[in-house]
Amino acid sequence: MKRSHLALGIIAIAACRSAVIATSAAPEIAPRVAAHFPAGWHLPSGAQASFAEHAIVSSNDSIASRVGRDIIRRGGNAVDAAVAVAFALGVTHPTAGNIGGGGFMVIRLPDGTSTAIDYRETAPGAATRDMYLDAADKPTRDSRVGPRAAGIPGVVRGLEYAHRKYGKLPWRELIQPAIALARRGVVLDAFHATEMAAVTLNMTDYTAKVPATNAALRRAMAATLRTFRKTDGSTYARGDTWRQPELARTLGAIAAGGADAFYRGRLARTLARRVAAMGGLWTEADLAGYKAIEREPIRFSYHGHDIITMPPPSGGGITMRQILAASDTLHLERLDWDSVDRIHLYVEALRRIYADSTQLLGDPGFVKIPLTTLLDTGYIPKRMADINRARATPSSTIKSGVASTEHLETTHFSVVDGAGMAVANTFTLNGGFGAKVQVPGTGVTLNNEMDDFTAKVGAPNMFGLVMGAQNGIQPGKRMLSSMTPTIVVKDGRLRAVVGSPGGPTIITTVAQIVMQLIDHQRPLADAVVAARVHHQWMPDEITYEASLPAATVVALKDKGHAMRTRNHIGVANCIEVDPKTGALIAVADVKRDGGKAAAW
């Protein structure tokens, strides 16, 4: 997409109250910027917006965003930038950025074609269906904390696959910024310092419960605590410099030897043996056998826009397709966004949709998914037919509509380059800091993605999701995910790149932003900071952000909804393209996290 008609320069507007974008811009570009927004519009508190001529990156960390921007400045494309951002986040955003987890990437190429790369973790070869049940047939904590919680990671292989097929710059050049950050250290902001201090308390608690007979795990936990604390044992604070020399060496090996340096050879042997010594299930064969998979994205039309999103083993794309089809069926676009009636109908749709997705979806390499039915627009009107517009339907009365045989610390980033290539990437360790343990000597934090499998049919996972047998544990299988990296196109031109962390709330966060952009023509900044609501069938309650008006909460209770407040739902670091001027506009969700956009 050519942008020669845009004014030169970059305008970055920090999060603030009442910052009028038109008057905050440089005089020569102010009219073009102002044209994008309604008269009198102000940048809402909690958003950071950037405008670009050539390229733009929005992520959970300002350093990582700048790394991606600079890669494009040096001649790289959006995939190159995405790879560099992902590795940088593994250093600067340790709660979720990682090389020990997995994720999904959706790419739209300059010619308008698109693809999806699945680098989700897989179950180790020694995994069994009931491995997380105790003698009383009850789920244990082993799927959430400690080495048995870790699936075989896919990040390094997935990023290499994307780079090899769609990148431009040398592989080593993309990892070098992350190596430098790990070696020299990063200055911690308040958000990351607080996160690190909190997780060390969890690690200390877990270490106290490790049996004395598991000396390897006790040593690993002690080493992990040393990584996240100062040499004197105190916690890091805002302004402190945090260095990770072990991770720097691991990244250096990957830069020199490619993904094979992680999945085969000396480093792979170290990873497998040390995880096994701690009580985990990894083997060298598991690592050597891991493959990233390129898949056809889910594509569909919604109110004159084309939506490109992730297929299974992500449940996100199918579920969002159903949410938007339900919105169309129920004519939600005719109702005011924050109205009680719209939220009620939206939640009633979510009950039925999540009853389907949690019971019917799984890894398509292992189970049969009724994909044709679930994506059929004729199915949704029938599924929504029993909604009572006046009262809430108890979730206990709702089953899946077809007969059938992500803790909050995921992270999403969006990238668009000057040629119009776009990347939406969501990746995770699952819970914050994953399994709360690193592989000694490597700087690699173990994921706890095995909790995303169904440990026991009918038993909730860490997010409260009650999933079905389709998502049961099998060796080599990919666990169901809610990650929903999404690209929106209008009349053949890129319109937006959207995504979020948040476990099952990822899907509803992305859907709400897309509906606001398309149906209510809200500027992206307004859509990102607006109060969010969520329902996932079970538990039977609306989760809502505290900024939702109190009167709305009371009215929803009067309709029979159980209500539970939460400070933040999702963290949307997104990009839109102004359909009038072609301007690149990134919005970082600083109200909910430490995100920042970087523009060129």
C-alpha positions in Angstrom: 0.0 0.0 0.0 1.6 3.3 -1.0 1.7 6.0 1.5 3.5 8.8 -0.4 0.5 11.0 0.0 1.0 11.1 3.8 2.7 14.0 5.5 6.2 13.3 6.6 7.0 12.7 10.3 5.8 10.8 13.3 3.4 12.0 15.9 3.4 10.1 19.2 0.9 11.1 21.8 1.5 9.8 25.3 -1.4 8.7 27.4 -3.1 11.7 28.9 -6.4 13.3 29.6 -8.0 15.6 27.0 -5.1 15.6 24.5 -6.8 16.8 21.3 -5.0 15.0 18.6 -5.6 17.6 15.9 -3.9 20.3 17.9 -1.2 18.1 19.4 0.1 17.2 15.9 2.7 19.2 14.0 1.0 22.1 12.1 1.8 20.6 8.6 0.1 17.2 9.5 -2.6 18.3 11.8 -5.3 18.6 9.2 -4.7 15.1 7.9 -4.7 13.7 11.4 -7.8 15.6 12.4 -9.7 14.2 9.4 -9.6 10.8 10.9 -11.4 11.8 14.1 -14.9 13.2 14.9 -15.0 16.9 15.6 -13.9 17.6 19.2 -12.6 14.1 19.8 -10.0 13.7 22.5 -7.6 10.9 23.1 -9.1 8.9 26.0 -7.2 8.4 29.2 -5.4 5.1 29.2 -4.5 5.0 25.5 -1.2 5.9 23.8 -1.5 6.6 20.1 1.2 6.9 17.4 0.9 7.9 13.7 3.3 6.8 11.0 4.2 7.2 7.4 6.3 4.1 6.8 5.7 1.5 9.5 4.3 1.0 13.0 4.5 -1.6 15.8 2.3 -1.9 18.9 3.2 -4.3 21.7 3.2 -4.7 25.5 6.7 -3.1 25.8 8.1 0.1 24.5 11.6 -1.3 24.0 10.3 -4.3 22.0 8.2 -1.9 19.9 11.2 0.2 19.1 13.2 -2.9 18.2 10.6 -3.8 15.6 10.4 -0.3 14.2 14.2 -0.2 13.8 14.2 -3.5 12.0 11.9 -2.0 9.3 14.0 1.1 9.1 17.0 -1.1 8.2 15.1 -2.7 5.3 13.2 -5.5 7.0 9.5 -6.2 6.5 6.7 -6.8 9.0 7.6 -10.5 9.5 11.2 -9.5 10.2 10.0 -7.0 12.7 7.6 -9.5 14.3 10.4 -12.0 14.8 12.6 -9.3 16.4 9.8 -8.1 18.6 9.0 -11.6 19.7 12.6 -12.3 20.8 12.9 -8.9 22.4 9.7 -9.5 24.4 11.3 -12.7 25.7 13.8 -10.5 27.4 11.8 -7.4 28.4 8.3 -8.8 29.1 9.1 -12.0 31.1 5.6 -12.6 32.4 4.5 -13.6 28.9 7.1 -12.9 26.3 9.1 -16.0 25.9 11.0 -18.6 23.9 9.7 -21.4 26.2 6.0 -21.2 25.1 4.0 -21.0 21.9 1.5 -19.1 19.9 0.0 -18.1 16.6 0.8 -15.7 13.8 -1.6 -14.4 11.1 0.1 -12.7 8.1 -1.4 -10.6 5.3 1.0 -10.2 2.4 1.2 -7.0 0.3 -0.5 -8.8 -2.6 -3.6 -9.4 -0.4 -3.0 -13.1 0.3 -2.9 -14.3 3.8 -1.7 -17.2 5.9 -1.5 -18.5 9.5 1.4 -20.1 11.3 0.6 -22.4 14.2 3.5 -22.7 16.7 1.3 -23.9 19.6 3.0 -26.2 22.2 2.4 -29.9 22.0 2.0 -32.6 24.7 5.2 -34.6 25.4 5.3 -38.1 24.2 5.0 -39.5 27.7 1.8 -37.5 28.4 -1.3 -39.4 29.3 -5.0 -38.6 29.4 -5.3 -38.7 33.2 -1.8 -37.5 34.2 -3.2 -34.7 36.3 -5.7 -36.6 38.4 -4.9 -37.8 41.9 -6.0 -41.1 43.5 -9.4 -39.6 44.2 -9.8 -38.7 40.6 -9.5 -34.9 41.3 -7.3 -32.6 39.2 -3.9 -31.6 40.8 -1.9 -28.4 40.6 0.7 -30.2 38.5 -0.8 -28.8 35.3 -0.2 -25.3 36.5 3.0 -25.1 38.5 6.3 -27.0 38.1 8.0 -28.9 35.3 5.1 -31.4 34.6 3.0 -28.4 33.4 5.2 -27.7 30.4 4.3 -28.6 26.9 7.0 -28.8 24.1 7.6 -25.1 23.2 7.0 -23.9 19.6 8.1 -20.2 19.6 11.6 -20.6 18.2 10.6 -23.1 15.5 7.5 -21.0 14.6 9.5 -17.7 14.3 12.1 -19.4 12.2 9.4 -20.8 9.9 7.8 -17.4 9.4 11.2 -15.8 8.8 12.4 -18.4 6.4 9.3 -18.2 4.2 8.3 -14.5 4.5 11.2 -12.5 6.0 14.0 -10.6 4.3 16.8 -9.7 6.7 19.4 -12.2 8.0 18.1 -14.3 11.0 21.0 -13.4 13.2 20.3 -9.7 12.7 16.7 -10.2 14.1 17.9 -11.8 17.3 20.8 -9.5 18.0 18.7 -6.8 19.7 17.3 -9.4 22.2 20.8 -10.7 22.9 22.1 -7.2 23.6 19.1 -6.5 25.9 19.6 -9.7 27.9 23.4 -9.1 28.2 23.4 -5.4 29.0 20.2 -5.4 30.9 16.9 -3.5 30.7 15.8 -0.7 33.0 12.6 -1.9 34.7 9.4 0.2 34.6 6.9 0.0 37.5 4.7 -2.6 35.8 7.5 -5.1 35.2 9.1 -4.6 38.6 5.8 -5.2 40.3 5.2 -8.3 38.3 8.6 -9.8 39.1 8.3 -9.0 42.8 4.9 -10.8 42.9 6.0 -13.9 41.1 9.0 -14.4 43.4 6.5 -14.8 46.3 4.7 -17.5 44.3 8.0 -19.2 43.5 9.0 -19.1 47.2 5.7 -20.7 48.2 6.0 -23.4 45.5 9.6 -24.2 46.5 8.6 -24.8 50.1 6.2 -27.5 48.9 8.8 -29.3 46.7 9.7 -32.7 48.3 13.2 -32.8 49.7 13.8 -35.9 47.5 13.5 -33.8 44.3 16.9 -32.1 44.7 17.0 -31.1 41.0 13.8 -29.2 41.2 14.8 -27.5 44.4 18.0 -26.4 42.9 16.2 -25.2 39.8 13.7 -23.1 41.9 16.6 -21.6 43.8 18.3 -20.6 40.5 15.0 -19.2 39.1 14.6 -17.0 42.2 18.2 -15.8 41.7 17.2 -14.7 38.2 14.2 -12.7 39.3 15.8 -11.2 42.4 18.9 -9.1 43.1 22.1 -10.8 44.3 21.3 -9.7 47.9 17.9 -11.5 47.7 15.8 -8.3 47.5 13.3 -7.7 44.8 13.9 -5.4 41.8 12.3 -2.0 41.8 11.4 0.5 39.2 14.6 2.0 37.7 16.7 -1.0 38.4 18.7 -2.7 35.6 17.9 -6.4 35.1 20.4 -8.6 33.3 19.9 -12.1 32.0 23.3 -13.5 31.0 22.1 -17.1 30.7 19.3 -16.2 28.3 21.7 -14.1 26.3 23.9 -17.2 25.8 20.8 -19.2 24.7 19.7 -16.5 22.3 23.3 -16.4 20.9 23.2 -20.1 20.2 19.8 -19.7 18.4 21.1 -16.7 16.4 24.2 -18.7 15.3 22.5 -22.1 14.7 18.9 -21.3 13.9 16.0 -23.2 15.5 17.9 -26.4 15.3 20.2 -25.1 18.0 17.1 -25.1 20.4 15.5 -28.3 19.2 18.5 -30.5 18.4 22.1 -30.9 19.7 23.7 -29.7 22.8 21.1 -27.1 24.0 18.2 -29.5 23.3 20.0 -32.2 25.3 20.5 -29.8 28.2 16.8 -28.7 28.1 15.4 -32.3 27.9 17.7 -33.7 30.6 17.3 -30.9 33.1 13.5 -30.8 32.7 13.4 -34.6 33.1 15.6 -34.4 36.2 13.1 -32.0 37.8 10.3 -34.4 37.2 9.0 -33.1 33.8 8.3 -35.1 30.7 10.4 -33.6 28.0 12.7 -35.8 25.9 15.2 -35.0 23.1 12.9 -36.8 20.7 10.0 -34.5 21.7 12.1 -31.4 20.9 13.6 -32.8 17.7 10.1 -33.8 16.5 8.4 -30.4 17.0 7.1 -28.8 13.9 5.4 -25.4 13.2 2.4 -25.8 10.9 1.3 -23.3 8.2 -2.5 -23.3 8.1 -5.3 -21.7 6.0 -6.7 -18.8 8.1 -10.4 -18.6 8.8 -11.8 -15.9 6.5 -15.3 -14.5 6.5 -17.2 -11.3 5.7 -18.8 -9.1 8.3 -20.7 -5.9 7.4 -18.6 -5.1 4.3 -15.3 -6.1 5.9 -13.2 -9.2 5.4 -12.0 -10.8 8.7 -8.8 -13.0 8.6 -8.1 -14.9 11.8 -6.7 -18.1 13.3 -8.1 -21.6 12.7 -8.0 -24.5 15.2 -6.2 -25.5 17.4 -7.1 -21.9 18.2 -10.8 -21.7 19.2 -10.5 -18.0 18.7 -11.3 -17.7 15.0 -14.4 -19.9 15.0 -15.7 -18.4 18.2 -15.3 -14.9 17.0 -17.0 -15.8 13.7 -20.0 -17.0 15.7 -20.0 -13.9 17.9 -20.1 -11.6 14.9 -22.7 -13.8 13.2 -24.8 -13.6 16.4 -24.4 -9.9 16.5 -25.8 -9.8 12.9 -28.6 -12.1 13.8 -29.6 -10.1 16.8 -29.0 -6.7 15.1 -26.8 -5.6 17.9 -25.4 -2.8 15.8 -28.7 -1.0 16.1 -28.4 -0.7 19.9 -26.2 1.7 21.7 -22.9 0.2 22.6 -23.1 0.5 26.4 -26.9 -0.1 26.6 -28.2 -2.7 28.9 -30.2 -4.4 26.1 -27.1 -4.7 23.9 -25.0 -6.2 26.7 -27.7 -8.6 27.7 -28.2 -9.9 24.2 -24.4 -10.1 23.6 -23.9 -12.1 26.8 -26.8 -14.4 25.9 -25.1 -15.1 22.6 -21.8 -15.8 24.4 -23.4 -18.4 26.6 -24.4 -20.5 23.7 -21.2 -19.9 21.6 -18.9 -20.8 24.5 -21.0 -23.9 25.2 -20.1 -24.9 21.6 -16.5 -23.9 21.5 -15.4 -25.5 24.8 -17.0 -28.8 24.0 -16.5 -29.2 20.3 -13.1 -27.8 19.5 -9.6 -29.3 19.7 -6.5 -30.1 17.7 -7.7 -30.9 14.1 -4.9 -33.4 13.8 -6.5 -35.5 16.5 -10.2 -34.9 16.6 -13.0 -34.2 14.1 -14.4 -30.7 14.5 -17.9 -29.9 13.1 -16.3 -26.9 11.4 -18.7 -26.6 8.5 -21.7 -26.4 10.8 -20.1 -24.0 13.3 -19.0 -21.6 10.5 -22.4 -21.9 8.7 -24.2 -18.6 9.1 -27.5 -20.5 9.0 -26.5 -22.3 12.2 -26.3 -19.2 14.4 -29.9 -18.0 14.0 -31.1 -21.4 15.1 -28.6 -21.4 18.0 -29.9 -17.9 19.1 -33.6 -18.7 18.7 -34.3 -19.5 22.4 -32.8 -16.2 23.8 -35.1 -14.4 26.1 -34.7 -10.7 25.5 -35.9 -9.9 29.0 -34.2 -12.5 31.2 -30.9 -14.3 31.5 -30.8 -18.0 30.6 -29.1 -20.2 33.2 -26.0 -21.7 31.7 -26.8 -25.0 33.3 -29.7 -25.4 30.8 -27.5 -24.8 27.8 -25.5 -27.6 26.1 -23.5 -27.6 22.9 -25.6 -27.1 19.8 -23.9 -30.0 17.9 -23.8 -33.6 19.0 -20.2 -34.5 19.7 -18.5 -37.9 20.0 -4.7 -18.4 28.5 -4.1 -17.0 32.3 -4.1 -13.3 31.7 -0.4 -13.2 30.9 -0.5 -13.9 27.2 0.9 -11.1 25.0 -0.1 -9.8 21.6 1.6 -7.4 19.2 0.7 -6.0 15.8 3.0 -4.8 13.0 2.4 -3.1 9.7 5.1 -2.1 7.2 5.2 0.5 4.4 4.4 -2.1 1.7 1.2 -3.1 3.5 2.4 -6.4 5.0 0.6 -6.9 8.3 1.3 -9.3 11.2 -0.9 -10.2 14.1 1.0 -12.3 16.6 -0.2 -13.7 20.0 2.1 -15.9 22.1 2.2 -17.0 25.7 3.5 -19.1 28.5 -0.1 -19.4 29.6 -0.1 -18.3 33.3 2.1 -15.4 34.3 5.7 -16.6 34.2 4.3 -20.0 33.0 5.2 -22.9 35.3 7.2 -20.5 37.6 10.4 -22.3 37.0 13.3 -21.9 34.6 15.5 -24.6 33.1 18.8 -24.1 35.0 21.6 -22.5 33.0 19.5 -21.5 30.0 17.2 -18.6 31.0 14.3 -20.5 29.5 11.1 -20.2 31.5 8.8 -23.2 31.3 5.3 -22.8 30.1 2.3 -24.3 31.8 0.2 -24.8 28.7 -0.7 -28.4 29.7 -3.4 -26.8 31.8 -5.2 -25.8 28.6 -6.0 -29.4 28.0 -9.0 -31.1 29.6 -7.6 -32.7 32.7 -11.0 -34.0 33.5 -14.3 -33.6 31.6 -16.4 -31.2 33.7 -13.6 -29.8 35.8 -12.6 -26.2 35.2 -9.0 -25.1 34.3 -7.2 -22.1 35.7 -9.5 -19.8 33.7 -12.7 -21.5 34.9 -13.3 -23.0 31.4 -15.1 -26.3 31.5 -13.9 -28.1 28.4 -14.9 -31.4 26.7 -13.3 -34.7 25.7 -12.3 -33.2 22.3 -9.5 -31.4 24.1 -8.2 -34.4 26.1 -4.5 -35.0 26.5 -2.7 -37.1 23.9 1.0 -37.3 23.1 2.0 -34.8 20.4 -1.4 -33.1 20.5 -1.8 -29.3 20.6 -4.0 -27.9 23.3 -7.0 -25.8 22.5 -6.3 -22.0 22.7 -8.3 -18.8 22.9 -5.6 -16.7 21.1 -7.2 -14.7 18.3 -4.7 -12.7 16.2 -6.9 -11.0 13.6 -6.6 -8.8 10.5 -9.4 -6.8 9.1 -9.6 -5.8 5.4 -12.0 -3.3 3.7 -12.4 -3.2 -0.1 -9.1 -5.1 -0.5 -7.2 -2.6 1.7 -5.8 -3.3 5.2 -8.1 -1.8 7.8 -6.9 -3.1 11.2 -4.6 -5.5 13.0 -6.2 -6.7 16.3 -5.3 -9.0 19.2 -5.1 -9.3 22.9 -4.0 -11.5 25.8 -6.4 -12.7 28.5 -7.2 -16.4 28.3 -10.8 -16.9 27.2 -11.4 -13.2 27.3 -9.1 -12.8 24.3 -11.9 -13.7 21.9 -14.5 -11.4 23.4 -12.0 -8.5 23.6 -11.1 -8.8 19.9 -14.7 -9.2 18.9 -15.7 -6.1 20.9 -13.0 -4.0 19.3 -13.9 -5.2 15.8 -17.6 -4.5 16.3 -16.9 -1.0 17.6 -14.6 -0.2 14.6 -17.0 -1.6 12.0 -20.5 -1.2 13.4 -20.1 2.0 15.5 -17.3 3.7 13.6 -15.4 4.4 16.8 -11.7 5.5 16.6 -9.4 2.7 17.6 -8.4 4.5 20.8 -12.0 4.7 21.9 -12.6 1.0 21.1 -9.4 0.0 23.0 -10.1 1.8 26.2 -13.9 1.2 26.4 -15.2 -0.9 29.3 -15.4 -4.6 28.4 -17.7 -7.4 29.4 -17.2 -11.2 29.1 -19.2 -14.4 29.6 -17.9 -17.9 28.8 -20.9 -20.1 29.6 -19.2 -21.5 32.7 -18.9 -20.1 35.4 -22.4 -18.5 34.9 -21.5 -14.9 35.4 -20.7 -11.7 33.5 -17.2 -10.5 34.2 -17.0 -6.8 33.7 -14.6 -4.0 34.1 -15.1 -1.5 37.0 -15.5 1.3 34.5 -18.9 -0.1 33.4 -21.6 2.3 34.8 -23.0 1.2 38.1 -26.6 1.7 36.8 -25.8 -0.7 34.0 -24.6 -3.3 36.4 -27.7 -3.0 38.5 -30.0 -3.3 35.4 -28.2 -6.5 34.3 -28.6 -8.0 37.7 -32.3 -7.2 37.5 -32.4 -9.3 34.3 -31.0 -12.3 36.2 -27.3 -12.0 35.5 -24.7 -12.8 38.1 -22.0 -10.0 38.0 -18.3 -10.1 38.9 -16.0 -7.2 38.5 -12.4 -7.3 37.4 -10.0 -4.4 37.0 -8.8 -5.3 33.5 -10.0 -7.6 30.7 -7.5 -8.0 27.9 -4.7 -5.7 26.7 -5.3 -4.7 23.1 -2.2 -3.4 21.3 -3.6 -2.8 17.9 -3.2 -0.9 14.6 -5.7 0.6 12.2 -5.3 2.1 8.8 -7.4 5.3 8.2 -9.7 4.4 5.3 -9.7 8.0 4.2 -6.0 9.0 4.3 -4.2 5.6 4.6 -2.5 6.8 7.8 -1.1 4.1 10.1 -2.5 4.6 13.6 -1.3 2.3 16.5 -2.9 2.3 19.9 -1.3 0.8 23.0 -3.5 -0.2 25.9 -1.5 1.6 28.6 -4.5 1.7 31.0 -4.4 -2.1 31.4 -0.7 -2.8 30.9 2.7 -1.2 30.0 2.2 -1.2 26.3 3.7 1.2 23.8 3.6 1.8 20.1 6.6 2.8 18.0 6.2 4.5 14.6 8.3 5.5 11.7 
